[in-house]
Amino acid sequence: GATPASNEELNAPGGRPKQRINKLLRKATANNPTDNKGNTTATKRIDLRFLMSPTSWEPSEDDASKLGTLVCERTRLEGGAGKQKAIGTGELERIPARLALVSIGYKAVAIPGMDTTF
């Protein structure tokens, strides 16, 4: 999914933090151990999916109180450097999941009464 504008943003003045985050995320996704057939051998695994926009959450077939599937719409980036926007393609993908973490942006707001020194 990187576009020429994405690469321009990474290499622009002030792009060093973005380069570090990009490198860290790519390294994390490459560290899933596999056997000689390419199957993961890890007991736990993290998959980072980019250019996906959640559209719905579906319950587990075994327990309706737990997450079972995340439905996402694939997106593509359009626009110039610093002005890109994710545009939906209409293509939906169902992702089996037991845990989903939602993150938008880089800045967090402290929750009153919660220790934020982690």
N, C-alpha and C positions, 0 to 999 in steps of 0.2 A: 503494500500500500503506500510506500513513500512516493511522493510526487517530486518533480524538479523544484517546486516551491518549498516542499518540506526540507529538501537538502539545502536549499538556499537559506532557510531559517536556521538550520543547525550550524551552518558555516558563517552566519552573519555576526557582526559585532554584538557581543552580549549573548551569543548562542552557546557558550561553554556549559552553563547549567543544563541546557537541553541535551547537549552531547553526552554529558555524564549520565543523565537519566536514561537516554536512549541506549547507551552502552550497558548500563546496569540491567535494564529490562531484557535486552537481547541475551546477555550472559545468563540470566535466570532461566530463560526459556530453553537454553541450550544444555542445561545441566540435568536433564531427566535421564538417568541411567537406563540402558537398553540391553537386551540379550542379543545373540548373534542373528536373530530374525527380525530385529528392530522393534520388538515389543518392550514396553516399559517394565522394569524390574523393581521400581520404587513402590513402597507400600503406600506412600502419599505422593501427590503430584499437584503442581500448579500449572494451569494453562492460562496464558495471557492472550486474550483475543483483541485485536485492534480493528477499528473500522466496523464496529458492530454497535447497534443501538437496541437496547432491550424494548420489547413491545408487550410481553406478558410473562407472568410466572405461573407455572402449573404445578399442582401438588403431586407428591409421590403417590404411586399406585398403592403402595403398602400402608402409607400413613398420610392422610389428607392434611395433617397439621404440619407436614414437612415439605420442603422444596423437592421437586422431582425433575423438572425441566424448565429451562430458561429459553424463551423464544425471542430471537433477535432479528432485526432487519440489517442486512449488510449495507454499509455506506461507502461512499467514495469521497475523496477530498477534491474540492473545486475552489479556484481562486488563486491569487498571487501570494507571494511570501508575506506572512503576517496577517493575511486576510482570508485564509482558507476556511471553508465551512464544510461540515460533513453533510452530504446529501444522500438521502435514502435511495436505494436501487430497486426496492420492491421485492427483492429476494429475501425470503425468510429462512432462518436456520434454527433447528431445535437442538439444544445442547443439554444432555443429561447433566444434572448438577445436584449436589447435596448442600453446597454452600456457595453463595454469591456475595461478593463485596462490591458495593456501588461507590464509585469515586468520581466526582466531577470537579475538575480544577485542582489547584495545588494548595489553596489556603483553607484552613479549617477554623471553625468557630468553636471556642471552648464551651463545653456543656456546664452549666452552673453546678457547683459542688463536686465536679469530677477532677481528680488529680491529673494534670497534664504534663507531669515531669517524667514521661516514659521515654 
